[in-house]
Structures are given as structure tokens and as C-alpha cells.
Amino acid sequence: MKFHIILIFVLATLCSTPALAQFKFGVTAGLNISKFTVSDSDYKSYIDKIRPGFFVGPTVIFDIPKTGLGVDVSALFDMRGARSKSYSNTETVRCYSFQFPVNIRYGYSFGDWVYGFIFTGPQIGLSIGNRNHTIISGTSTTGLALENRWTDETSSFSWNFGIGGVVLEKVQVRISYNLALRKTGEIQLANPANGKSRTLTDGKAHACQVALSYLF
């Protein structure tokens, strides 16, 4: 619950100083280059081949004049993908979620046209859609049908680090890294016939991200 407390604290701080802040609203879209990691290296190859994903959604920016400080808050529909490196016939895992980043930023104006900034902050994710993704299907030595699956956690917590710039006060470009701070899923060995499964290892879905925003 710690990440919920962080989000509530940041939002409460923003709401308490509306007279000082300048507000901008925009739409953000971007590219996820996902990196899945697992606790047990024996299963690393099961979900280690990168498949590009994307994110899109509204963004609100709060800037405090004459300080260089600001906060941006987004609500993003997010997809991240991966597949097995060792098996050629495996399906691409596509994990869907709503992501809610809250980034503190510090910037500097380079003339009237360009504004550069650095940012960092927490991000909460809520999984949507099917949480079970088949990685490998096969049979045991006794002929029993088995599957290796990636199963999403219902929620995730991560942290953003990045740099960006705004051109002509309308177009914002950002490059960042989203670091998962707790597990975002598990690799499981499942029996489709009876629905039973056991966890082989847990994992995290990190991502390098490139984002483009248009500010109204």
C-alpha cells in the first residue's frame, strides 16, 4: 500500500497550491521497449525476446512559475510484449494495463522556443484483460498436457527516470526508463485440463520509453 500513499500525498500537495501552479493539458503517446527479468535464471530464456509495445493517454502538467519545478500526471493505456528466446513457435506475450505515472520535474528555458527538463517519480499499474499468457505448450514424459505461462499481477509499482524537452510550448518529447520495483508477474507451470498450476519464478517488466505529447 506504500505506493498508494505516495500517490495520494503528491496529489494532495498539488491540490493545496492551485494558485501557484500553471496548468497544461495534453495527449501523450509513445513506444515501450520492454525488458522482462526473472528471479530464477534457469527460466530467463522463457520470456526474454523483446517485442515493442506502446502507451497512450491524457497528461496534465503543473508548473510553478520562476522555480523550474513542476509535476506531470498521466493516465495511460499501456501494452508491453515479450516472448521466448529459445523456442521459435511461442506466442508473443502482450500485457495490458492502465498506468498512472506521477513525475516531479525540474527544467530550464533555452530561449523562447525550447524548454528542457529532467524528471523522476512513481508509477502505479493496474492489469486489465486476460492475465494468463501461454509461453510454451507441450507434454510431459507421461503424455500429460502442460503449459508454461506468464501470469500478470493485478497491480504493479515502478519508478521513472528521464529527460525531455518542450518546443514552442506545444510539443513535448521525453526519453525515460521505467524500473519495476516489485514483481509484475510470474512464470507458472500449468495443467490446462484441471486448471492447476505452480509458480516457477517471479518476474518484473521494465521498459525503455520514448514519448511524444501535444499540449493544448
C-alpha positions as CSV (number, residue, x, y, z in Angstrom):
1,M,0.0,0.0,0.0
2,K,3.0,2.3,0.2
3,F,2.7,3.4,-3.4
4,H,-0.9,4.4,-2.9
5,I,0.2,6.6,0.0
6,I,2.9,8.2,-2.3
7,L,0.3,9.0,-5.0
8,I,-2.2,10.4,-2.5
9,F,0.5,12.6,-1.0
10,V,1.6,14.1,-4.3
11,L,-2.0,14.7,-5.5
12,A,-2.9,16.4,-2.1
13,T,0.2,18.7,-2.5
14,L,-0.9,19.7,-6.0
15,C,-4.5,20.4,-4.9
16,S,-3.3,22.6,-2.0
17,T,-1.4,25.1,-4.1
18,P,-3.6,25.7,-7.2
19,A,-3.0,29.5,-7.2
20,L,0.8,29.0,-7.7
21,A,0.6,26.5,-10.5
22,Q,0.2,26.9,-14.2
23,F,-1.8,24.0,-15.8
24,K,-1.3,22.4,-19.2
25,F,-3.4,19.6,-20.6
26,G,-2.2,17.3,-23.4
27,V,-2.3,13.9,-25.0
28,T,0.7,11.5,-24.8
29,A,1.6,8.5,-27.0
30,G,4.8,6.5,-27.1
31,L,6.8,3.3,-27.5
32,N,7.7,0.7,-24.9
33,I,10.9,-1.3,-25.4
34,S,10.2,-3.9,-22.7
35,K,12.8,-5.9,-20.7
36,F,11.4,-8.8,-18.6
37,T,13.6,-10.1,-15.9
38,V,13.1,-13.2,-13.7
39,S,14.4,-14.2,-10.2
40,D,15.5,-17.7,-11.3
41,S,18.0,-17.5,-14.1
42,D,17.0,-21.1,-15.2
43,Y,13.8,-19.6,-16.7
44,K,15.3,-16.4,-18.2
45,S,15.0,-17.6,-21.8
46,Y,11.3,-18.3,-21.4
47,I,10.4,-14.6,-21.7
48,D,13.5,-12.7,-22.9
49,K,12.9,-11.7,-26.5
50,I,11.8,-8.1,-26.9
51,R,8.6,-7.2,-28.6
52,P,7.8,-3.5,-28.9
53,G,4.7,-2.1,-27.1
54,F,3.0,1.2,-26.8
55,F,1.2,3.6,-24.4
56,V,-1.3,6.4,-25.0
57,G,-3.5,8.7,-22.8
58,P,-4.1,12.1,-21.3
59,T,-1.4,14.1,-19.4
60,V,-1.7,17.1,-17.1
61,I,1.3,19.3,-16.3
62,F,1.6,21.6,-13.3
63,D,4.4,24.2,-13.4
64,I,5.3,26.5,-10.6
65,P,6.5,29.8,-12.2
66,K,10.0,31.1,-11.5
67,T,11.1,27.9,-9.8
68,G,11.7,25.5,-12.6
69,L,9.7,22.9,-10.7
70,G,6.7,21.1,-11.9
71,V,4.7,17.8,-11.8
72,D,3.1,15.8,-14.6
73,V,0.4,13.3,-14.1
74,S,-0.8,10.8,-16.7
75,A,-3.4,8.1,-17.2
76,L,-2.0,5.7,-19.9
77,F,-3.3,2.6,-21.6
78,D,-0.1,0.5,-21.8
79,M,1.0,-2.6,-23.7
80,R,4.3,-4.5,-23.1
81,G,5.4,-7.5,-25.1
82,A,8.0,-10.3,-25.0
83,R,8.4,-14.0,-26.0
84,S,10.7,-16.9,-25.5
85,K,14.2,-16.6,-26.9
86,S,14.8,-20.4,-27.1
87,Y,11.6,-21.6,-28.7
88,S,10.6,-20.4,-32.2
89,N,6.9,-21.3,-32.1
90,T,5.9,-19.5,-28.9
91,E,3.3,-16.8,-28.8
92,T,4.1,-13.1,-28.1
93,V,3.1,-12.2,-24.5
94,R,1.2,-9.0,-24.6
95,C,0.5,-7.5,-21.1
96,Y,-2.2,-4.8,-21.0
97,S,-2.6,-2.3,-18.1
98,F,-3.6,1.2,-17.1
99,Q,-0.5,3.1,-15.9
100,F,-0.6,6.2,-13.7
101,P,2.8,8.0,-13.5
102,V,3.3,11.0,-11.2
103,N,6.6,12.7,-12.1
104,I,8.4,15.6,-10.4
105,R,10.3,17.6,-12.9
106,Y,12.9,20.4,-13.0
107,G,13.5,22.4,-16.1
108,Y,15.3,25.4,-17.7
109,S,14.3,27.6,-20.6
110,F,16.7,27.9,-23.5
111,G,15.3,31.0,-25.1
112,D,11.6,31.4,-26.0
113,W,11.3,28.2,-28.1
114,V,12.9,25.4,-26.2
115,Y,12.4,24.2,-22.6
116,G,14.4,21.3,-21.3
117,F,13.8,19.2,-18.1
118,I,14.7,16.1,-16.1
119,F,12.1,14.1,-14.2
120,T,11.5,11.2,-11.8
121,G,8.6,9.7,-9.9
122,P,6.5,6.7,-9.0
123,Q,4.1,4.9,-11.3
124,I,1.2,2.6,-10.4
125,G,-0.1,0.0,-12.8
126,L,-3.4,-1.9,-12.9
127,S,-3.6,-5.0,-15.1
128,I,-6.6,-5.4,-17.5
129,G,-7.8,-8.1,-19.8
130,N,-6.5,-11.7,-19.7
131,R,-3.8,-12.0,-17.1
132,N,-2.6,-15.5,-18.2
133,H,-0.4,-15.7,-21.3
134,T,0.8,-19.0,-22.7
135,I,4.6,-19.1,-23.4
136,I,5.2,-22.7,-24.3
137,S,2.8,-25.7,-24.8
138,G,3.9,-29.3,-24.6
139,T,3.5,-32.7,-23.0
140,S,5.3,-34.4,-20.1
141,T,7.0,-37.8,-20.4
142,T,3.7,-39.4,-19.4
143,G,1.8,-37.6,-22.1
144,L,0.2,-35.0,-19.8
145,A,-0.5,-31.7,-21.5
146,L,1.4,-28.8,-19.8
147,E,1.9,-25.1,-20.4
148,N,4.4,-22.6,-19.3
149,R,2.6,-19.3,-18.6
150,W,3.3,-15.7,-17.7
151,T,0.6,-14.5,-15.3
152,D,0.3,-10.8,-14.6
153,E,0.0,-9.4,-11.1
154,T,-3.2,-7.4,-10.6
155,S,-1.2,-4.3,-9.8
156,S,2.4,-3.1,-10.2
157,F,4.7,-0.4,-8.8
158,S,7.6,1.2,-10.7
159,W,9.8,4.3,-10.9
160,N,10.5,6.6,-13.8
161,F,13.8,8.4,-14.6
162,G,14.1,10.5,-17.7
163,I,14.8,13.7,-19.7
164,G,12.7,15.7,-22.0
165,G,12.0,19.0,-23.8
166,V,9.2,21.2,-24.9
167,V,9.3,23.0,-28.3
168,L,7.1,26.1,-28.9
169,E,5.2,25.3,-25.7
170,K,3.2,22.7,-27.7
171,V,5.2,19.6,-28.5
172,Q,6.9,17.6,-25.7
173,V,9.4,14.8,-26.3
174,R,10.6,12.5,-23.5
175,I,13.0,9.6,-23.1
176,S,12.9,7.6,-19.9
177,Y,13.4,4.3,-18.2
178,N,10.6,2.6,-16.2
179,L,12.1,0.5,-13.4
180,A,9.8,-2.1,-11.9
181,L,10.3,-2.1,-8.1
182,R,8.2,-5.2,-7.3
183,K,7.2,-8.2,-9.3
184,T,4.8,-7.7,-12.2
185,G,4.1,-11.3,-12.9
186,E,5.1,-15.0,-12.5
187,I,6.1,-17.8,-14.8
188,Q,4.0,-20.8,-14.0
189,L,3.8,-24.5,-15.0
190,A,0.1,-25.2,-15.6
191,N,-2.1,-28.1,-16.4
192,P,-4.9,-26.9,-18.8
193,A,-7.0,-30.0,-18.1
194,N,-7.5,-29.4,-14.4
195,G,-6.5,-25.7,-14.1
196,K,-3.8,-26.5,-11.5
197,S,-0.5,-24.6,-11.6
198,R,2.7,-23.9,-9.7
199,T,5.0,-20.9,-9.7
200,L,8.4,-21.5,-11.2
201,T,9.7,-17.9,-10.7
202,D,8.5,-14.4,-10.4
203,G,9.5,-11.5,-12.8
204,K,9.5,-7.8,-13.5
205,A,8.6,-5.9,-16.7
206,H,10.9,-2.9,-17.1
207,A,10.8,-0.6,-20.1
208,C,12.8,2.0,-22.1
209,Q,10.2,4.5,-23.2
210,V,10.0,7.3,-25.9
211,A,7.0,9.6,-25.6
212,L,5.6,12.4,-27.6
213,S,2.9,14.8,-26.2
214,Y,0.9,17.5,-27.8
215,L,-0.1,20.2,-25.3
216,F,-3.2,22.3,-25.7
